[in-house]
């Protein structure tokens, strides 16, 4: 009976040790990823506006290629922003007309 009690205590202590190691690993991983995200987002992004004359062959996609900055990761979101700012109902644009383009940069002008 005494040996059985010792075995139970050993198993319980091992479970506690494994749970403690798992908890330390989770906390360390969370801190590691949190620091990376903080460092990346701590750089200021400046937003500017410009007027752009639509050229022959331009589309909202090619204009997005020219102006899309670090604050956008999805080109469709950037295009939707151009459409919203310029009150466009669809993707049709006309050569010679002007668009207001919002763009961003890490550089302060």
Steps between C-alpha positions, in 0.01 A plus 500: 500500500788733583665434160170571323473839677857589397422413138191722509702791637767454229238493222327807643829692524587411140160623381550828687847539349374433144211745549742762632734455202207525262382822667850655483524405129164660420589820688841520334345449154237766562764751611717420202223561245364806683840671488532444125155647434572801717833569334348481153206731575703759692623661177276796408316498168414837346193542277494741206267588213586575140317571179564253219407547133375176348718392207420276201501137615464583869271296719436519871726195535798665324446820699496292819833347395648851482363643824421217742710549813591313818165556672318277248561130453202435272485671160120473488475698827719772350286510184182518708651798683573677167142433389361630832708820497411574136133394525539231233221247470704251298851436365455708183738796471553741210827621350566869570287511817661543842484281807584590857734229628575436866844353546729434794868501572741440785665831399368832628475758220 
